[in-house]
Amino acid sequence: MANRIRIKRSSEPSKRPSHDQLQSGEISLNTYDGRLFSVRDEQVVLGIGSTVTLLTPWTENIGGGIYYADSSVGIGTTVPSSTLDIVGDVDISGALALNRINSDPSTVNNHAHIYSKDVASNAEVFVRDESGNVTQISPHNTEGDWVYYSQNVKTGKRVKINMEKMIKKLEEITGETFFEEYVPGLAI
């Protein structure tokens, strides 16, 4: 005889049923959060007992335009082309972390990249345009000097200029001061 589906309910915010509150074939609905739970029997695969599983990982945001498909999330698109695909403006209140990669990203039509890459065991920030030109925008070397680095794919040229050294030499030649220490709160 087949198991009947039985639905337990809770209207308590963030309430998740415990393992002893659900049996195989039972479903629990949190009517406050709009989340559905079930028991997943994992004994055969993992050699353990049953686990309470969240069947609805998304809380519906009516009109919000968020879409989940095959482990990818689309915001403003129903066909995400990467793990997270956002179509529209993005406001970030807080930090944006860039993890280092071992090489420059591939060229993609109509795309530019901001990424972090390992340089002498330090994560540095780079930009890459659609043509494949690469510029380092975190301006320092291992000695802490301000540097400029850029690679042009059309000319094949790569330049790395120690800007701090160059400005100091220019100050010696001209007698003028270009390098000034920034003091927070003063006008730039």
LINMO-V105989 format. One record per helix or strand. SS is the DSSP state (H for helix, E for strand). FROM is the first residue (numbers start at 0). LEN is the number of residues. If there is no record, write none. Layout:
[[SS	FROM	LEN] [SS	FROM	LEN]]
This chain:
[[E	5	5] [H	18	3] [E	25	5] [E	34	7] [H	42	4] [E	49	5] [E	65	4] [E	71	4] [E	83	3] [E	99	2] [E	112	7] [E	121	7] [E	133	3] [E	146	5] [E	157	5] [H	162	12]]
